[in-house]
Amino acid sequence: MKNNNAMKTIFTLAISLCMLTYAWATVRTVSNAPNVAQFTTIQLAIDASADGDTVYVYGSPNPYAGFTILDKKITIIGPGWAPDKNLPLQATVNTGVTIRNSVAVGSPDGSELHGLIFTSTVDLSRSQIGSDIPVNDIHIRRCQFNNNITWGYGAAGNLFEGCFFNSNTFTFTSFLTYENFLFQNNLFYMNNTFKFFNLVNAVNIRFDHNLFYSDNNGGGGVYPFFSNCRFFTLTNNIFNQVNVGQGLSFSTFNNNLTNNLLLSGTNAVSNATPWAVNDNVDGGGNVANQNPGMADQTLVNAGTPVPTANFTIASGPANNSGSDGKDMGLLFDTTGSLNWNNSRSARIPRIYSFNVTSPTVAPGANLSITVDARKSN
């Protein structure tokens, strides 16, 4: 590989790998570093995109401004919330994000967000004034949320998978209907502020194979994880010192485990056996107030929010005790996308390392470069 072509070739390789994954759409690139990508802001790339296009956001030491997806289906991909690579730069969005419909032709239904970190509010269904058009079929994978999420209008068919929810709130509109939501293989970390609010009219809202844990203060006792929520299905989850029974009603629990270290006062029953309070249903297979036996259980019990910790289970009451024969809590499937170890990186091939292996190069000679490319399905 010639010296003057090395960086150009590596840049082309990265884009080509991305294009192989999303070959059916135009891929536009974003970097807030100069002369690296096609656009310097995410919004400019969205504005230039057509329905079905993909925006790839490079990791950067500097945050990106927020953006709005309006009336068109867009996929936005960042490197992940903790990219498994050398120089693990993230794509952090530090101002508000909105996905919404207007009265115009077109729809953002089917849009996707991958591998981004949000430090400001994300509004996933907001209509223009004078129109109440819900946003449906939004898929959010492997993102990190450090601030609030709102879903202002009723919606259907939405997925959260492989995400890290770090002390934020979900707010819904109590008089509207939400249906077919799946929260799967996510880490929910709770302090006094993290709650699901007002998801009352719920149809097929399912939490499956998630880990919930708290900072050992309000999360384990006084403050409930759910507030004014009902009609959920909860399967194969671990609730480690998190009060999930107090604010949730008319919901079915199957093959969940609680490990609540603060079991005193009026909330002791709802902490240990949330399926036995508030007209909830014990669907079987639930385990009350036992240590799940995660590899880093001590860290989890201490309430330390480390999403890259080892949450695997070798033995104990959560081992192979899920309704699907898998471990309760986070998934570590050997094939497919449902492996928490892979959730830290986006689901596209990436350059893990790039090394120049020639100590010296004579004029006109070849430059030796070693590139390690990996993927996290």
N, C-alpha and C positions, 0 to 999 in steps of 0.2 A: 504494500500500500504506500503510495507516495506521500511525502510529508505534507505538501500543500493541499492534499485531498482528504486527509485523515478525518478531521472534524466534520467536514461536509458529508463524508460517507457515513459516519456514526449518526449524524442528525437524520440522514435519509433512512438509515436502518430503523431508528426509533419510530419514525413516522410510518414506515412500511409495515412494521409489526402492528401498529395500531390500525392501519388500513386493512390488514388481513382479518382482524377481528370484526371490523365494522365496514366490510367491503360494499355493503348495499347503500351507504350514505356518504355524502361529502364530509370529510373530516377537516375541521378548522382548528388551528393551534393558537394557544394564548400563553404569553409570558410577559411579566412586567419588567423583565430585564431587556435592555435594548438589543435589537438585531438578532433575536433568537427565534421568534415565532411570527406568525402572520398578523396577530393582533396583540395589543398591550393590555386590553381589559376584556373581561368575560362578556360584558354587555355588548361591546362592539362586535364580537364574534357571533353572539346570538342574533343581533340585528342583521348581520350579513347572511345568516343561515336561512334555509328553507325548511319546511316541514319534514321531519325525519332525519335531519342532519345531526352530526356529533361535534361537540366542542371538547377538545383535549386541553387541559390546563396543566402547565408545567409546575413542578414544585419550585418554591421560591422562599428566600429568607424574609421577603417583604409580603405583607398581606395584600389580597385583592379586594377591590370594592364589590359591593353586592350587585345583584342583577335582578331583572324581571323577565320571566318567560310568559309571553302574552300571545294567545291565539295560534300557537304552533307547537308541534311536538318536537322537543329537543332533548338530546342526551348530553349531559356534561360529565366529564370524567377527570378526576384529579388522581394523584399518585397513591392516596390512601391516608388513613389517620396515623399510621406509624410505618411508613414504607420499609420493607425488608430489603435494603440495598445500601451500598456505600453512598455517602452523602444523601441521607434520607430526608430531603427537603419536602415539606408538605405544601398543600395549596389551601391556605387559610383565607376565609371570606369574612371580613370584619364589619360589614354593614349589612343592612336588611336585604333579604331575598324574598321574592314573591313569585308564585306561579298562579296565574289567574286567567279567567275568561272575560271577554267583553261582549258587546252586542255585535261585534264584527264577525265575519265569516272566518272559520278556523277554530281550532281548539288545542289547548296544551295537553289534552288527555293522552296518556301513554308516555309522557316525559319521564326521564330518569336522571337521578343524581348519584354519582359514584365517587368515592374516595376523596371527599372534600371535608374540611373542618369549618364549622359555622360558629362564630363567636357573637353573632347578633341574631335578632329574631328572624325566623323563617316562617312565612305565611304561605301555606300550601293550597289554599283555596279561597281566593278573595275576588269577588266580582266587581265590575265597574258599577258606579252609582246608577241605580235604575234597573239593574239586571241581577237576578239571583241564579247564576249558572254554576253548578258545582264542577269541580275538577276531579276527574276519575282516573283510575289506573296509573297512579304515580308510583314508581318503583324507586326506592332509596336503598342503596346498598353500600355498606362499608364506609359510612360517613360518621363524623363525630359532631355532636351537638353540645355546645356549651351555653346555649341560651334558649329562649322559649320558642315553642312551635305552636302555631295556631292553625286551626282548620275551620274557617269561618262559615262555610256552607256545607251542607250534607254532601257526602261523596261515597263512592263505591270502588271496590277492586284495588285497594292500595296495599303496598308491601314495604315493610322495613326489615332488612336482613343484614346481619353482620355489622351492626352499628354500635357505637359507644355513646350512650346518653349520659352526659356528665352534669348532673345537678341542674336540670332545667325543668320546665313544665310543658305539658300538652294541654291546650285549651280548645274545647269544642263548644258549639252552640247548642244549648240544652233542648230547644224545641225542634231541632232538625234531626233527620235520620241519617245514620252512618252505617254502611254495610260492607261486608266482605273485606275487612282489614286483617292482615296477617303480620304479626310481630314475631319474627323467627330468628333465633341464634343471635340475640342482642345482649349487650351488657348494660344494665340500668343501675347507675350509681346514684344513691339518694342521700341528700342532706335535708335540712328542714324545708327546702323549697321545691323539691322534685315531686310533682303530682300529675295525675291525669284528672282534669276537671270536666265535669258536665257531659260525659258521654253516656247519656241516659237512654236515648232511642237507638240502641245498638242491635244490629242484625248480623250474626256470624262474625263477631269480633274475636279473634283467637290469638292467644299468647302461647307459643310453643317453643320449648327448649331455649329458654332465656335464663340468665342469672341476674337476680336482683340482690344488691347488698347496699349497706348504708355506712355512714360515718360514725356509728355507735352513739349518736346523740338522739335527735328527734326521730330518726328513721326507724329505730327499733322499738319505739314505745308510743309516744304521744301522737306523732304525726302519721296519718295513713298515706300509703302510696297512691291509692285511688280515692277520689272525692266526688261523690254524687255520680257514680257510674253503676251500670247494671247490664245484665244479659250478656256477659262475656263467657268464653270458654277458655280455660287455662289448663294446659297439658304439659307435663314433663319439665316444669320449671323448678328452680331452686330459689327460695326466698330466705336469704341469710340476714337475719336481724332486720327484717322489713315488715311493717304492719300492712298487710294487704286485705285484711278482712273487714276492717272498720268502715271503709267508705265504698265497699263494693257489695252489691246485692243481686239476688236472683241469677247467680252465675254458677257454672258447673266446673268443678275441679276434678281432674283425673291425673294420677301419677305425678303429683307435685311433692316437694319436700320443704318443710320449714326448719330453720335452725335459728331460733330467736333467743338471743342471750339475755335479753331484758324481759323477763316474764313476771312482772309484778304490776299491781294496780288493776284498773278497770279494763285494760286492753290485753291482758294476758291470754284470754281465750281467743280473741280475734287474731293475735299474733301467732299462736301455736297451731290453731285449727281454723283457718279462715273459711273452710268449707262447711263449718258447723254453725255459722252465724248469719244473720241478715238474709234469711231465706235462700242462702246459697245451697248447692247440692254437692254432696260427696259422691262422685261418680266411681270411686274405687281407686286403689293403688296409691293413695296419698300417705305420706309419712310425716308424723308430727314431731317437731322439736328434736331432731337428730342431726349429728354432724355429717355432712355429705361426704367428707373425706377428700376434698380437692388437694392436689399436690401443694398448693400454696394456701392452704386453709388458714394458717396463722395470719397471713397477710390480709386475707378476706375478713377474718374475725376482727382484725385491728381497724377495719374500715378504711383501708388505704386504696385510693382509686388508681390502680395500675392495670390498664387493659391488656398489657403484654405479659401479665403474670401467667403462671401455669395453672390453669383451671381444670386440668384433666383429673379423672377419678379412676383409681386403680382397684379399689375395693370399698366395701361399706354399703349403706342402705341405698345410695344413689346409683350404684354400679349396675348396669344392665337392667335397671328397674323402670325404665320408661314404658309407655304404652306400646311403643314400637320395638321394644327389646334393646334399645340403646340406653346410654347413661342419661339420667336426668341432668338438667342444666345445659350448658353450652355443648354444641355438637363438634365432634372431631372426626368426621367421616373421612375415610381414606381416599375416596373418589368424589368427584363433583365439587360444588362450590361451598358446601356446608361444613367447613372446617375453620374453627375460630383462629387457628394459627395462620390461616390464609387471609382472614378478614382484615388484617392490618394493611394489606396492599390491594390496589385496584385489580379488577379482573381483566387486565390486559398484559401482554408480555412487556417486560421492562429490562433495561440494561442494569444489571446488578453491580458490575464493576467494569472499569475501563482503564487498562494499564499499558503504558509504553514500556516495552520490554527491551528495547535497544538502548544500551548505555550511551553509545555514540553512533552517529550516522555520518558517513562520508558524503560529500556533495554528489547528488545524483543517485545515491543508493536508496534502497528500500528501508522504510521505517517499520519495525515490528510492533504490532499492537495486539493485545489480548483482550477480547470482549467476552464477558460472562453475561448471557441473557437468560432470564428466568420468567416463570409465570406463576400466578396464584389463581388457580381455577375457582 
